Amino acid sequence: MQTNTPPRSAIRLTRRGRLVLIATGAAVAGTAVAVPLLPLGGEEKAEPTSLVIPEGWRAGQIYEAVDKALSLPPGTAKKSLPKAGLKLPADAEGNPEGYLFPATYPLTDKSTPESMLSYMVDTANKKFNGAPIAAGAQRNAMNVYQAVTIASLVQAEANTKADMGKVARVIFNRLERGMPLQMDSTINYALGRATLGTSLADTRLDSPYNSYQRMGLPPTPIDNPGEDAMRAAISPTPGDWLYFVTVKPGDTRFTADYAEHQRNVAEFNAQQKKGAQQKR
C-alpha cells in the first residue's frame, strides 16, 4: 500500500493514449527556449531571453532544457539539485518532480541552474499553497502534495482540458472503492518513456509506480502539472465513472460499466492496428 494516498479507503483502468505527452516530450525539449527575433542586421544570433516550461513536462526534460538554455553540459542542472536549496514539502524527500512549475522564466547573464530551479519551485509553492489549492486539498481529505500528485496524473492522462475534471473523478472514485488506478502513464514514468501501448509484461513491472499492482497513488508526482490540472484535482467533475479510454484524439470515453469500457478498448485497439497498417 502506498503511503502517498488520501485517507479515504485507500486504486484496471485505462488503455489511454498520451498523445499530448508525446507531442511535448523530450524530443522537443530543445524548443523550450524562446529565442527573440534577430536584429535587422542579423549578423549575430541573439541569446535566448526566456525559458518556456510546458505543462506536463517531467523533471528530466526540464533539467535538459535548463542545460540547453544556459549552454551547460548535459546533466549539470540535475547535479545542481543538492546545492539548490529547493523549498520542497517534506513528502517530496528532495525530489522536485511536480514542483517545477510550468511557466515562462526570464534568463539573464546571472542565471544558474540553481537559480532557475529555485524560481520554478518558489512559483509552485506560491500557486499550490494559496487558499484555493490548499483549501481544496483539505476539502478532499488530502494534503497539497497528494493534490499535486493527482494533478500530475490528470495532466498525463487527460486528452483535453475539458476531460481533466472527469479524469480526476475517475481517480477519486477508484481510490474510494479501493481499486488500483491502473494508469498507463505511471508505467511510462517508471520506464522513462512516452508510448500509447502497455503490454502485459509492463503491468508486471516491479516498481512503486506500477499502478496496476500497487494500490493508491504513486509515491511522487509523475510530471509537473499546470493550473488547469490542479483545479481539476481539487474540484473533480461529478460522476460515477471508473474507466476511460481515448479511442482517438478528441474522443475520450468515460464509463462506469466495465463491459462498455471493454468495447471502447476494443475500438481503441482497432484504431491503433489500422494506424500501424497505414504506416507500412
PyMOL commands that set and color helices and strands:
alter all, ss='L'
color gray80, all
select helices_A, chain A and resi 19-23+26-32+59-69+76-79+81-84+90-92+113-128+131-139+144-157+161-176+184-191+202-204+227-234+258-279
alter helices_A, ss='H'
color red, helices_A
select strands_A, chain A and resi 33-34+50-52+104-106+243-248+251-255
alter strands_A, ss='S'
color yellow, strands_A
deselect
rebuild
show_as cartoon
